[in-house]
């Protein structure tokens, strides 16, 4: 069974007048079959005997294994931050899974919600949540969540007044321009679009 599974049935065995024990040799048997608990991963040992014509048999062992919960990790190549005109590829580590389901606000911009490595693209600037639900061959499940941040692609409007300069003047002349919006920061590169001489 998976850890924290619900609806686990009581143990069963074939025989007559069954008695259930928590130990192989000692203790008092119970006619009520025990129900395994799933709150803790690991193994649980039970023993059962049958009684025929007043004689009780040796106790047979039943081992119940409680599987640990799955712990997937969401990865992103190259990162969980990107510009609005870029894309990232998500991935999963932490185990072998037979199925996976992507959801959350980021799922709208995935090329698939069931692939192991979907591509996230086309989202406008903002913060998105990506949720993952995985399942393994035993039916056990696990979840993970990450945040994807999409940055707006900056655009600048450059304006400058017409300016005239003298030829062969050794003193540098300053060309000024205005960048909109004024909140943009960073380094710019000047290029000569055209040169006019008279």
C-alpha positions in Angstrom: 0.0 0.0 0.0 1.0 3.6 -0.4 1.7 5.8 2.5 -1.4 7.6 3.8 -3.6 5.4 1.6 -7.3 5.3 2.7 -9.8 2.5 2.5 -7.3 -0.2 3.3 -9.1 -3.5 3.9 -8.6 -5.9 6.8 -6.2 -8.7 6.2 -7.5 -12.0 4.9 -6.3 -15.6 5.0 -7.7 -19.0 4.0 -8.6 -21.4 6.7 -11.0 -22.2 9.5 -11.3 -20.6 13.0 -8.6 -18.1 12.2 -6.7 -16.3 15.0 -4.5 -13.3 14.3 -1.3 -12.4 16.2 1.3 -9.6 16.2 4.0 -12.1 17.1 5.1 -15.4 15.8 5.2 -17.3 19.1 3.6 -15.2 21.9 0.5 -13.2 22.6 -3.2 -13.9 22.5 -4.9 -14.4 19.2 -7.8 -12.4 18.0 -10.6 -13.6 15.7 -10.8 -10.1 14.2 -8.5 -9.6 11.3 -6.3 -6.5 11.7 -6.3 -3.6 9.3 -2.8 -2.3 8.4 -2.1 1.4 9.1 -0.6 3.6 6.4 0.6 6.6 8.3 4.3 5.4 8.4 6.3 3.9 5.6 7.9 0.5 6.2 6.9 -3.1 6.8 4.3 -4.5 9.2 4.4 -8.2 10.4 1.3 -10.2 11.2 0.7 -13.9 11.9 -2.4 -16.0 11.5 -3.3 -19.6 12.6 -6.2 -21.8 12.1 -7.8 -24.3 14.5 -9.2 -27.7 13.4 -10.6 -30.3 15.8 -9.4 -28.3 18.7 -5.8 -28.2 17.5 -4.2 -24.9 16.5 -1.7 -24.8 13.6 1.6 -23.0 13.5 1.3 -19.3 12.7 1.8 -18.2 9.1 3.4 -14.9 8.4 1.9 -12.0 6.4 4.1 -9.0 5.6 2.5 -5.7 4.6 4.7 -3.1 3.0 3.8 0.6 3.2 5.5 2.4 0.4 7.0 5.9 1.0 5.3 8.9 -0.6 6.7 10.1 -3.9 8.9 13.2 -3.9 9.2 14.6 -7.5 11.2 17.7 -8.3 10.3 20.1 -11.1 13.3 21.3 -13.2 13.5 24.0 -15.8 16.0 24.5 -18.7 17.5 27.1 -18.7 15.7 28.5 -15.6 12.3 29.4 -14.1 12.7 33.0 -15.2 12.4 34.0 -18.8 11.5 36.9 -21.1 8.0 36.9 -22.7 9.5 36.1 -26.1 11.4 33.0 -24.9 10.6 29.5 -23.7 11.7 27.0 -21.1 11.5 23.2 -21.0 10.2 21.6 -17.8 11.4 18.3 -16.5 10.9 15.9 -13.6 13.5 14.2 -11.3 13.3 12.1 -8.2 11.9 8.8 -9.4 10.4 6.8 -12.1 6.8 7.7 -12.8 4.2 6.1 -15.1 2.0 9.2 -15.3 2.2 12.8 -14.7 -0.3 15.7 -14.8 0.7 19.4 -15.0 -1.7 22.0 -13.8 -1.8 25.5 -12.3 -1.8 28.9 -14.0 1.3 28.0 -16.1 -0.4 24.9 -17.6 -2.3 27.0 -20.2 1.1 27.8 -21.8 2.4 24.3 -22.0 2.5 22.3 -25.2 1.2 19.3 -23.2 -0.1 18.6 -19.6 1.0 15.0 -19.6 4.5 14.9 -21.1 7.5 14.4 -18.9 9.2 17.4 -20.5 6.7 20.0 -21.7 7.6 23.4 -23.2 6.3 26.6 -21.6 6.0 29.5 -24.0 3.8 32.4 -25.1 2.9 33.7 -21.7 2.6 37.4 -21.1 4.6 39.1 -18.4 3.6 37.9 -14.9 4.1 35.2 -12.3 2.7 31.7 -12.8 2.4 28.6 -10.7 3.1 25.2 -12.1 1.8 22.2 -10.2 2.8 18.5 -10.8 1.0 15.3 -9.8 2.9 12.1 -10.5 2.0 8.4 -10.1 4.2 5.3 -10.1 3.6 1.7 -11.0 2.3 0.9 -7.5 -0.3 3.6 -7.8 1.4 5.9 -5.3 1.3 9.6 -5.9 3.4 12.7 -5.2 3.2 16.4 -5.9 5.5 19.3 -6.5 5.0 23.1 -7.1 7.2 25.7 -8.7 6.9 29.4 -9.7 7.7 30.7 -13.2 8.4 34.3 -13.7 8.0 35.9 -17.1 9.6 39.3 -17.7 8.3 41.8 -20.2 10.4 42.4 -23.3 11.7 46.0 -23.0 10.9 48.4 -25.8 12.4 51.9 -26.1 11.5 54.9 -28.2 14.5 57.0 -29.0 14.1 60.6 -30.0 16.6 63.3 -30.8 16.5 66.7 -32.2 18.2 67.4 -35.5 21.7 68.7 -34.8 24.4 70.2 -37.1 28.1 70.0 -36.5 31.1 71.5 -38.3 33.5 69.3 -40.3 37.0 68.8 -39.0 36.3 70.2 -35.6 38.5 68.4 -33.1 36.4 69.2 -30.1 33.9 66.4 -29.4 30.3 67.3 -30.0 27.6 65.8 -27.7 24.6 64.1 -29.2 21.7 63.9 -26.9 18.6 61.7 -27.0 15.5 60.9 -24.9 14.6 57.2 -24.1 11.0 56.3 -23.3 10.0 54.9 -20.9 12.4 56.6 -18.6 12.5 53.6 -16.2 14.6 51.5 -18.5 18.1 50.9 -17.3 21.2 49.3 -18.8 23.8 50.1 -21.5 22.9 51.1 -25.0 24.8 50.9 -28.3 25.0 53.9 -30.7 25.2 53.2 -34.4 25.2 55.5 -37.4 22.1 54.9 -39.4 23.1 57.4 -42.2 25.6 60.1 -42.8 24.8 63.3 -44.6 27.5 65.9 -45.7 27.0 69.2 -47.4 
